[in-house]
Amino acid sequence: MGMHNLSAALEKLQDEFSRMNFTYHDFQVGSQNEKMYRWPGPPEEDILVCVHKSNGSQELFHRHDFFYFNYTYKGQYESLSYRYDHKITIREDELYAGQPFAGHALCVHDNQEAIILGVLIKRDTFFRSFLPMLSAGSKLFRFFLDPATKHYSEEFIHFKVENRCTARMLLEMMAVEYAFKRPDTQQILKPLTLAFLMEILREYNAACTSAASETLSGQIVQYMSEHIGTVTLREIADRFSYHPNYISTVMRREQGKTFSQILLEQRMDRAAALLKGTALSVEEISLMLGYSNSSNFHKAFREFYHCSPREFANAQPCSP
């Protein structure tokens, strides 16, 4: 990727940004009438890459009906988030990402310049094309899933991207591809977007490592959550360099449950969230969670919740 192509792409996308359909629409949140940005790109596109360069501006507080991942390419800016009065500063090489329906208002001071590379993803596309591919701890998984179950959100992610080279390289590749579109651009953008999201998840998990996971069993539970569709006891043993019998003993002693019990609970908790929060089919969910066929998933789900996945999704009464 030549610097000439990159510079031309950034300039082109910056010029196109001013002509994109960022129109405020009225949106009811409780008793309040708020402003909403709807998908600003062509309806046939699922992923949009934009460049926003600002030399001083103050937006109205507004929400979006899509996921957005804003990377500060140059400079810094402020954002009003979280119930209108939470002001944060987003600096160079920091990521600011919001759920659909999350509210914020960007502010750049008159004497500053900020360049933001944004990746916008339609909500349904994210749930169907990217969520099943992401290995994430439960906290970030819930962040991505919550917009499917709420009318609006106050949630956002904000952290410094330490491995700036990888993130910037992926974003620059996406910018060049999107700026100079070809018939297969959306197909090319999907794997690049997935790589970018996985890098962000890696960075986020590293930034949010907690003391609770410092014990061996805590690390194992975290690893299980991040590899819920493929993890096995043998893999855990190899990963942590212990005999499987020792891993089993540690789990029972420190967690009070066996490896199989913890894995089942994690899978059922995630299955319940996916059934309630997305339009994914039972077959798609069963594959995501590591079941070889949907029959095995049906059986495990019914034994755990005492009802079928379909009944659960339709809000029929059942309990674990």
PyMOL commands that set and color helices and strands:
alter all, ss='L'
color gray80, all
select helices_A, chain A and resi 3-17+123-133+138-148+164-179+185-207+211-213+216-226+233-240+244-255+259-277+282-288+294-305+309-313
alter helices_A, ss='H'
color red, helices_A
select strands_A, chain A and resi 24-29+32-37+47-54+57-58+62-64+66-74+77-81+86-90+94-98+103-108+114-122+156-160
alter strands_A, ss='S'
color yellow, strands_A
deselect
rebuild
show_as cartoon
